[in-house]
Amino acid sequence: MHRSIANLSRRALVAGAVALTATPALAQRCPATPPPRVKGPLVWLDMDQHELDEAYDQSVYAFNQPHVLARRLDRSAVVLKTLGKPERVAYGPAEIEKVDIYKTKRSNAPTMIYLHGGAWRSGATAQEAYLAESFVKHGANFINVEFNNVLETKGDLFAMVEQCRRAVGWIHKNAASYGGNPDALYLSGFSSGSHLGGCVVITEWEKQGLPRDILKGAVLGSGMYDLKPVRLSARSSYVKFTDDMEQALSAMRHFDKVHTPLVLTIGLLETPEFQRQSRDFAAALTKLGKPVQLITARGHNHFEMGESLGNPYGIMGRAAMEMMKLTTAA
């Protein structure tokens, strides 16, 4: 079900979230039948260490990962030829602190801000250029945020979150410079980018002299909203988790700070843990009367879900178009 959250009643939101949460997970390992082994002590829910590590490793559940990533690069090359290179502007003093701005022809246009994924340790805006064309041609600016990865920050997620927050603040303050409407900013993110997006959504903007509703909506795909199980997984080998980091950067623990309407998306071929993270977040927000919609997609694995944002008729793309009130009509 794809419906603009702006037009949904609270009753409809609750009913929709409950129905979608009840949809059975169809996650598929590759291979479907793993080699025999002895199950170890439980580490998280019903998973031992090996199973938990696999639950936060998308490649185990997406055999076609290299193919999807390759076609993203090909599509990005085509889009750069079609739209031209984006305007690359600094939002902070560090060399990497830049945003790629793809401008639409419409004046005072809404803007979609994007935070890329990559398990916090990879990814770059140049690889995500393919996402811009759909928004630009439907009357919205598209801004891709560049930020350090966690290897460059020596395991610190706080630094990455702070960069993303500063970028959003800069985009709001400088909207006129790129033909944007400061009162029509939207956020999207995918995978670890959705974790960062969840942290951006719980920002107390008023403490920075900015509007609490700086973001009019966010589409977050296949994200992580509670870091506890992630901390217990193999990702702790490169992220220096602390109690403070786990608490402060888990959006699931700061519902009182969520003032942005959210659409959460997951593919039913993703890992069980990634599905559970979004389902639990959506269910808790719904229970508290927060505006949220959960969209599940049959036949989509993790990487195919991320790719769908660049298609106005794809799962994430359609959700973003409806949220921003951008028409796909001829």
C-alpha positions as CSV (number, residue, x, y, z in Angstrom):
1,M,0.0,0.0,0.0
2,H,1.5,3.3,-1.1
3,R,-0.4,6.4,0.3
4,S,0.8,9.8,1.1
5,I,1.1,10.0,4.9
6,A,-0.1,13.6,4.7
7,N,-3.5,12.4,3.7
8,L,-3.8,9.5,6.2
9,S,-5.8,9.7,9.4
10,R,-4.3,8.4,12.6
11,R,-6.7,5.5,12.5
12,A,-5.6,4.6,9.0
13,L,-2.0,4.9,10.0
14,V,-2.5,2.5,12.9
15,A,-4.4,0.0,10.9
16,G,-1.9,0.1,8.1
17,A,1.1,-0.3,10.3
18,V,-0.5,-3.2,12.2
19,A,-1.5,-5.0,8.9
20,L,2.0,-4.6,7.4
21,T,3.8,-5.6,10.6
22,A,1.8,-8.8,10.5
23,T,3.1,-9.6,7.0
24,P,5.4,-12.7,7.2
25,A,9.1,-12.2,6.6
26,L,10.3,-14.0,3.5
27,A,14.1,-13.5,4.0
28,Q,16.2,-15.9,2.0
29,R,19.8,-16.9,2.8
30,C,22.3,-17.7,0.1
31,P,22.6,-20.6,0.1
32,A,19.1,-21.3,1.4
33,T,20.3,-24.3,3.3
34,P,23.5,-23.4,5.2
35,P,26.2,-25.9,5.9
36,P,25.5,-28.0,9.0
37,R,27.1,-26.6,12.2
38,V,26.5,-26.8,16.0
39,K,24.5,-23.8,17.3
40,G,26.3,-21.8,19.9
41,P,25.1,-19.9,22.9
42,L,22.3,-17.4,22.2
43,V,23.6,-13.8,21.8
44,W,20.5,-11.9,20.6
45,L,16.9,-13.2,20.6
46,D,17.1,-16.8,19.2
47,M,20.4,-16.2,17.4
48,D,23.9,-17.3,18.3
49,Q,27.0,-15.2,17.3
50,H,27.3,-16.7,13.8
51,E,23.6,-16.1,13.0
52,L,23.6,-12.6,14.4
53,D,26.7,-11.7,12.3
54,E,24.9,-13.0,9.2
55,A,21.8,-11.0,10.2
56,Y,23.8,-7.8,9.8
57,D,25.6,-8.9,6.7
58,Q,23.4,-8.2,3.7
59,S,25.6,-10.2,1.2
60,V,24.4,-13.4,2.9
61,Y,20.9,-12.6,1.8
62,A,21.6,-10.9,-1.6
63,F,23.4,-13.1,-4.1
64,N,23.2,-10.4,-6.7
65,Q,24.8,-7.6,-4.7
66,P,27.7,-7.0,-7.1
67,H,25.3,-6.9,-10.1
68,V,23.1,-4.3,-8.4
69,L,26.0,-2.1,-7.4
70,A,27.5,-2.4,-10.9
71,R,24.3,-1.2,-12.6
72,R,24.0,1.7,-10.1
73,L,27.4,2.9,-11.3
74,D,26.3,2.6,-15.0
75,R,23.1,4.4,-14.3
76,S,25.0,7.2,-12.4
77,A,27.2,7.7,-15.4
78,V,24.2,8.1,-17.7
79,V,22.5,10.5,-15.3
80,L,25.6,12.7,-15.0
81,K,25.6,13.0,-18.8
82,T,21.9,13.8,-18.8
83,L,21.8,16.3,-15.9
84,G,25.4,17.4,-16.0
85,K,27.7,17.4,-13.0
86,P,26.1,18.7,-9.7
87,E,27.1,21.9,-8.0
88,R,29.4,20.7,-5.2
89,V,29.3,23.1,-2.2
90,A,30.9,23.0,1.2
91,Y,28.7,22.7,4.3
92,G,31.6,22.5,6.6
93,P,35.4,23.1,6.9
94,A,36.6,19.6,6.3
95,E,37.5,18.7,2.7
96,I,34.9,15.9,2.6
97,E,32.1,18.1,4.0
98,K,30.4,18.8,0.7
99,V,26.9,18.5,-0.8
100,D,26.2,17.6,-4.4
101,I,23.2,19.7,-5.6
102,Y,21.2,18.7,-8.5
103,K,18.9,21.6,-9.4
104,T,15.5,21.4,-10.9
105,K,14.1,24.1,-13.3
106,R,11.2,24.8,-10.9
107,S,11.7,27.9,-8.7
108,N,11.3,27.7,-4.9
109,A,11.2,24.0,-5.3
110,P,11.0,21.3,-2.6
111,T,14.3,19.5,-1.9
112,M,15.1,15.8,-1.2
113,I,18.2,15.3,0.9
114,Y,19.9,11.9,0.7
115,L,22.2,10.1,3.1
116,H,23.9,7.1,1.5
117,G,24.5,3.7,3.0
118,G,27.5,1.4,3.0
119,A,27.6,-0.2,6.5
120,W,29.0,3.1,7.7
121,R,32.4,2.2,6.2
122,S,31.9,2.8,2.5
123,G,29.8,4.7,-0.1
124,A,30.2,8.1,-1.8
125,T,27.9,10.6,-3.4
126,A,29.3,10.0,-6.9
127,Q,28.0,6.4,-6.7
128,E,24.5,7.6,-6.0
129,A,24.0,10.1,-8.8
130,Y,21.5,7.9,-10.5
131,L,19.0,8.7,-7.7
132,A,18.8,12.4,-8.7
133,E,17.2,12.3,-12.2
134,S,13.7,11.2,-11.1
135,F,13.4,14.0,-8.5
136,V,14.9,16.7,-10.7
137,K,12.6,15.9,-13.6
138,H,9.6,15.9,-11.3
139,G,10.3,19.4,-10.0
140,A,12.4,18.8,-6.9
141,N,16.1,19.6,-6.1
142,F,18.1,16.5,-5.0
143,I,21.0,17.0,-2.6
144,N,23.4,14.2,-1.9
145,V,25.4,14.6,1.3
146,E,29.1,13.6,1.6
147,F,30.4,12.6,5.0
148,N,33.3,10.7,6.5
149,N,33.0,6.9,6.9
150,V,33.5,5.2,10.2
151,L,37.0,4.0,9.3
152,E,38.0,7.6,8.8
153,T,36.5,8.7,12.1
154,K,38.3,5.8,13.9
155,G,35.1,4.0,14.8
156,D,33.1,7.1,15.9
157,L,29.5,7.3,14.7
158,F,28.9,10.6,16.5
159,A,31.2,12.4,14.1
160,M,29.2,11.1,11.1
161,V,25.8,12.0,12.6
162,E,27.1,15.5,13.5
163,Q,28.1,16.0,9.8
164,C,24.7,14.9,8.6
165,R,23.0,17.2,11.0
166,R,25.2,20.2,10.0
167,A,24.5,19.4,6.3
168,V,20.8,19.6,6.8
169,G,21.1,22.8,8.8
170,W,23.2,24.3,6.0
171,I,20.7,23.2,3.3
172,H,17.9,24.9,5.2
173,K,19.8,28.2,5.7
174,N,21.0,28.3,2.1
175,A,17.9,27.2,0.3
176,A,17.6,30.4,-1.7
177,S,21.1,29.9,-3.2
178,Y,20.0,26.8,-5.1
179,G,16.4,27.7,-5.8
180,G,15.0,25.7,-2.9
181,N,12.1,26.3,-0.6
182,P,13.4,26.2,3.0
183,D,10.0,25.2,4.2
184,A,9.9,22.1,1.9
185,L,12.9,20.0,2.9
186,Y,12.6,16.2,2.9
187,L,15.1,13.5,3.9
188,S,15.8,10.1,2.6
189,G,18.4,7.5,3.5
190,F,19.2,3.9,3.0
191,S,20.7,1.1,5.2
192,S,23.3,2.7,7.4
193,G,22.2,6.0,5.8
194,S,18.8,5.4,7.3
195,H,20.4,4.9,10.7
196,L,22.0,8.3,10.2
197,G,18.7,9.6,9.0
198,G,17.0,8.4,12.1
199,C,19.5,10.3,14.2
200,V,18.9,13.4,12.1
201,V,15.1,13.0,12.7
202,I,15.6,13.1,16.5
203,T,17.7,16.3,16.3
204,E,16.5,19.0,18.6
205,W,16.7,21.7,16.0
206,E,15.2,24.4,18.1
207,K,18.4,24.4,20.2
208,Q,20.3,25.5,17.1
209,G,17.8,28.3,16.4
210,L,16.2,26.3,13.6
211,P,12.5,25.2,13.2
212,R,11.6,22.0,15.0
213,D,9.8,20.9,11.8
214,I,12.8,21.7,9.5
215,L,12.1,18.4,7.8
216,K,8.5,17.9,6.4
217,G,9.0,14.2,6.0
218,A,11.5,11.4,5.7
219,V,11.6,8.1,3.7
220,L,14.0,5.7,5.4
221,G,14.8,2.4,3.8
222,S,16.1,-0.7,5.5
223,G,17.6,1.1,8.5
224,M,18.8,0.3,12.0
225,Y,17.1,2.2,14.8
226,D,18.4,0.3,17.9
227,L,22.1,-0.2,18.1
228,K,22.1,-2.8,20.8
229,P,22.0,-5.9,18.5
230,V,24.3,-4.2,16.0
231,R,26.8,-3.6,18.8
232,L,26.7,-7.4,19.5
233,S,27.4,-8.2,15.9
234,A,30.6,-8.4,13.8
235,R,30.2,-4.7,13.1
236,S,31.7,-4.0,16.5
237,S,35.0,-5.0,14.9
238,Y,35.2,-1.6,13.2
239,V,32.7,0.6,15.1
240,K,33.8,1.6,18.6
241,F,30.5,1.3,20.3
242,T,30.0,2.7,23.8
243,D,27.1,2.8,26.1
244,D,26.7,6.5,25.3
245,M,26.8,5.9,21.6
246,E,24.2,3.0,21.8
247,Q,21.8,5.2,23.8
248,A,22.2,8.5,22.0
249,L,22.2,7.2,18.5
250,S,19.3,4.7,18.7
251,A,16.3,6.5,17.4
252,M,14.1,3.8,19.0
253,R,15.0,5.3,22.4
254,H,14.0,8.9,21.6
255,F,10.4,8.8,20.5
256,D,9.7,12.1,22.2
257,K,12.1,13.8,19.7
258,V,10.4,12.4,16.6
259,H,8.4,15.2,15.0
260,T,8.8,14.3,11.4
261,P,6.3,12.2,9.5
262,L,8.1,8.9,8.5
263,V,7.8,6.3,5.8
264,L,9.8,3.2,6.6
265,T,10.5,0.6,3.9
266,I,11.8,-2.9,3.9
267,G,12.2,-5.7,1.4
268,L,10.8,-9.1,2.3
269,L,14.0,-10.8,1.1
270,E,16.2,-8.8,3.5
271,T,17.8,-10.2,6.6
272,P,15.4,-11.0,9.5
273,E,17.1,-8.4,11.7
274,F,16.8,-5.6,9.2
275,Q,13.2,-6.4,8.8
276,R,12.6,-6.5,12.5
277,Q,14.3,-3.2,13.1
278,S,11.9,-1.3,10.9
279,R,8.8,-3.3,12.0
280,D,9.6,-2.6,15.7
281,F,10.3,1.1,15.1
282,A,7.1,1.5,13.1
283,A,5.0,-0.4,15.6
284,A,6.3,1.7,18.5
285,L,5.8,5.0,16.7
286,T,2.3,3.9,15.8
287,K,1.5,3.0,19.4
288,L,2.5,6.5,20.4
289,G,0.4,8.2,17.7
290,K,3.4,9.4,15.7
291,P,2.8,9.7,11.9
292,V,4.5,6.7,10.4
293,Q,3.8,4.3,7.5
294,L,5.6,0.9,7.0
295,I,5.9,-0.4,3.5
296,T,7.0,-3.9,2.8
297,A,8.0,-5.1,-0.7
298,R,7.8,-8.7,-1.9
299,G,10.6,-10.0,-4.1
300,H,13.1,-7.3,-3.0
301,N,16.4,-7.8,-1.3
302,H,18.4,-5.1,0.5
303,F,20.2,-3.7,-2.5
304,E,17.2,-3.8,-4.8
305,M,15.3,-1.8,-2.2
306,G,18.0,0.9,-2.2
307,E,17.9,1.1,-6.0
308,S,14.1,1.6,-6.0
309,L,14.5,5.2,-4.7
310,G,15.8,6.2,-8.1
311,N,12.6,5.0,-9.8
312,P,9.4,7.1,-9.4
313,Y,7.4,3.9,-9.7
314,G,9.7,1.9,-7.4
315,I,9.0,1.2,-3.8
316,M,11.0,4.0,-2.2
317,G,10.7,6.3,-5.2
318,R,6.9,6.2,-5.2
319,A,6.8,6.8,-1.4
320,A,9.1,9.8,-1.8
321,M,7.0,11.2,-4.7
322,E,3.8,10.9,-2.8
323,M,5.3,12.4,0.3
324,M,6.6,15.4,-1.6
325,K,3.4,15.7,-3.6
326,L,5.3,15.3,-6.9
327,T,3.2,14.0,-9.7
328,T,4.2,11.2,-12.0
329,A,1.3,12.0,-14.4
330,A,2.0,12.7,-18.0
